[in-house]
Amino acid sequence: MKEEVYIVLLNYNGALDTIECIQSLLQSNEQTLFKIVVVDNSESFANFKLLQQFTFKQNIPTLTFVNGDGYTYNNEKIILIKSLQNKGFAAGNNLGIQFSLLQPNCTHIWLLNNDTTVSKNSLNELLAYHKKQPNAILGSKLLYYHKPNVIQAVGGKFNTRFYISEHIGEGLPSDTSKEKLPIIDYPVGAAMFVSKQFIEKVGLLNENYFLYYEELDWVKKAQHFGFVADWCPTSIVYHKEGASIGSSYKNEKSYFSEIELFKSRQKFIKDHFGLNVRFYFSTLLLILNRLRKGKFKLANALLKMMLNDIK
């Protein structure tokens, strides 16, 4: 049986970024190894039509259908799925994952942000590394798209004392060796590589998270099945970071991103640790920090969200 990786891209009002990501994948060294599944989460059909026009003009064999409609898959290179409702990052990616799992040749799934491009050997490196570490949920080395000599992240750490996450490797030179960096707790959601068996055991992404903390939740569940978080230092992904939602890890996040991050953090801690005294103390510190920055509307909204969970 031929082994194939299904690469899932989630598009939300970012067709031009998605097209650039597809182009970088089509220029890679592993053309026979993968298929590309694009899920369009945009409100209108405008982005979907742009993506259709691109694959048509490039003469790329493409299957196109609206979620819920019937289709016949003839092993096309690109699959375009139109979601009729934006239910968030996890739900959108799950549509692509579910399609992929139905394909008999699917052995691995690579969740990749649409605002990324990849090095020519990135996928081959992931496959080679995963064969040595088959129980891993793998990340890539994420470099800043506009500063390719600087690491954005190789993964993340979750601080269980203050219940906050941080990127590992951020700001360091791109050639920083893996041995000089701490072990990660989770791969960054912009690039996550797993086996089909991983999803069959652990399940799909948790759709209770609209945005953020999906990868932490996935890793937490996966640990019960013996899976570990790791990253492949020779798999390079360039990340524009937060292009569709007005956020980035290093810069100030948009109001929308701040709200969604706070919601997801609260859900994650409630699910896996319980909303204890440490949670409320650390959350108050986060709110006070927003007040210090003059974000009074945001601080008020976050305080209300925190208080709503106090019974």
N, C-alpha and C positions, 0 to 999 in steps of 0.2 A: 504493500500500500504506500502510495506517495504521501509523504508528510508535508503539511502546509501550515504556515502561520497565518492567522487571520488578524489583520491590523485594524483596530476599531478607532475611528476618528469621530468626535462629536463636534458638529458645527452649530454655532449659535451666532447668526448675523456676522459671520466671518468668512464668507466664501473665498475671498482673495487669499487669506491666510491658509485656508484648507487646500486650495489649489496649489499653493507653493509647497505645502507639506507633501501633497501627492506627488508633485514633480520631483521632490528630493527622493522620495521612495522609489520612483520609477527610474531614477538615475543610479540606484544602488547596485551592488554586485550580486544580489540574490533574487533575480527576477522570477525564477521558477519556484521560489520557496514560499511566496505569500500571495494573499488576496487582500484587497483594501475594502473595508466596510465603513461607509460614511453615513452617519445618522444626523439628519438635519432637524435641529430642535427650534429653529426660528419660527416666529409667529406667522409670517406670510410664506408664500411659495417663491418669493423673489430669489432667495439664496439657492433654493433647490433648482430653479431653472438655470441659474448661472453655472452651477455644478454640472447639470446635464449638458449645457452648451459646451463647456470645457471638454468633457469626455468625448462628445460627438466630434468636435473640431480636431481633437487629437487622435481620433479614430481608435479609441480605447474600448474594447468590448465591455459593455456596462449593463447591469441589470438595475432597473429603476422601478420602485413601487412605493405606494403609500402604505404605512403601517395598518394592518388589518385587511388589506386587499390580498387577493391571491396572486401568486407569481410562479414562474417556471425558471429555475436556475439552471443555466447551461454552462456553468464553470467560467463565467465572465470574470475579468480581472478586477473590476470595481463594482461594488454593490452600493447603490444610493437608496437609502430608506428615509422617507419623509414621516417624521413624527407629527401627529396632529395636535399634540399638546406638550408644552414644555413642563415636564415634571422634575427637572433637575438633572444634575450631572450623572448621578447613579442610574436613574431610570433611563436616560438617553443611552448611556453606554450599555446598559443591560439589553436594550433592543438589538444592538450590534452583536453582543455576546451570544444571545439566544439564537440569532441567525447562524452564527459561526458554529455553535455546538451541534446544529442539525447536519452539518456537512461531514461526511464520513472521513475525509482526509484531514480534517482539522486536528492538530495535535497540540498547538499552542495558541495563545491569544496575547496580543500586544496592544494594550490601551495606550494611546498616544494623543496628547493634546493637539488640536488642530493648529495652534500657533507655534508649532515646532518645525524644524527641519532636521534631517538625520545625516550622519556621515555615511559614506558609501558602504562601509563594512559593519555598520552598527548592528544589524540584525544577525548576521553571521556570528558576530562575537557573542551576542546574547545566547544563541543556540549552543555554541560551543561551551560557554560557561555553564549553562543550565544542565548540560549532559553530565557535568562533573558535580553539580549541586542540584539534583532533581527535586529536592524538597524545598526549594527557595521560591519566594516571590521576589522577583528581581527588578531592580531599578537600573537606570543608565546614569552615566556622568552627564549632568545637565550643565551646559555652559550658556552664558548670556548670549543671545543672538547678536546683539549689537556690540558685545565685548567678548568675542570668542576665546580670548586668552584668560578669561576669568570664570571661575566656577560659580554657578547659581546654587547648586545643591547636588549632593550625591545620595541624599536620603534625609531622614529626619530623626530627631530625638524627642521623646515625650517625657517631660519633667513631671513625675508623679507627686512631687512635693507641692508645686504650684499649679499643676494641671495645665501647662502650656507647652506648645511644641516649638521647635526651632530647627532651622535647616543646618545640615552638616556640610562644611566645606565652603560656605558662602563667602565670596570675596577673595578666595585663595587662587593662586596661579593654576591654570588648567593642567599643568604637568605635575601637580602635587600627588605624591604616591599614596596609594590606598593605605599603606602601613602607617602613615603619619596621621591618619584620621580615625576617629572613634568608630566603633561598630554602630550601625544604624538600627533604629527601632522599626522604621517603616520606609518603603520607597516613596518618593514624591509622586503624586497622582498624575503628573504630566507624562510619565513614562513608566508603565508597570507591565511586566512580562510574567505570564503564568502558564502552566500546562493546563490542558483540558481536564486532566485528573484533579488538579487543584480545584477547579470550579465545581466539578461533580461532587467533590467531598465538602468543600467549604460553602458553596452556594454563590449566588450572584451578589453584586454590590447591594448594600442596604439602602433601599429607596426612601427610608425615613429621613435620610440626609439629602437635602436639596443641593447643597454645595458645601464642600470642605468636610474633612474628617472621615470620608468614605474609606480612604486607604488605611487609616488607623483602625477603623472598625473591622475591615477585612483581615488585617494582620492579626488582630486580637482573636478573631474567630479561628483563623488558620493555625494559630499556635496550639489549639486543642487537638489538631490533627497531625502535629509534628512538623509543620512548615515553619520556615524561618525567613526573616527579611534579610536581603543582601543586595549588592549592586555590582555591576560589571564595569570595571574601570576602562575597558577598551571599547565599550559601546557608547558612542558620543551622540548626544542630542542637543541641538541648539534651541533655546526657548525664549520666545518673545515675552512671555509671562503676563498673564492677566489681560490679554488683548480684548477679549469679548465682555469682560465684567468690570473693567475699570479698576483693576487691582494689581499689585505686585507684592512680593514678599518684603522687599527692601524699602519701597516707597510707600507713601500714604495710601491707604485703601479708600475706595469709594464708600459712601454711606451704605449702599446696598451690600457691598462685600463685608463690611464691618458687622452688619446685622446678621447676615447669613453665617459668618464665622462664629459669632457669639451663640446663635441658635444651635449650630452643629456641635460646638464644644460642650454646651450644656447637655445635649442629648447623649453625646459620647460618654461623658463622665457619669451621667445618671445610669446609663446602661451597664457600664463596666466597673464603676467604683462606688456609685451612690453619691447623692448630693450631701456630703458631710460638711463639717465645720471648715475644713481646709478649702473646699470648693468655694464656699461663700466668702471666706477671707481673701482668697486669691482673686475672685471675681470683683470684689469691692476695690481691690488695688487696680485692676484693669479699668474699672469705671472712673476711679479717681485720676488715672492717667489721661483719660479722654477729657475730663474736666480741666486738667492742667493745660491741655492743648487748646482749650477754648471750644471744644466740641460739645456744647451744652445740650443740643437736641439729641445727639447720639447718646450721650451719657444718660439722659432721662429715659430714652427708649430701652437701653440696656438694663437699667435699674428695674424698670417695670417687668422686663422679661425674667430677670432673676427672681423678683418677688412673686411672680406668678407660679413658680414651682415650689414655694414654701407653703406647706399644708398646715 
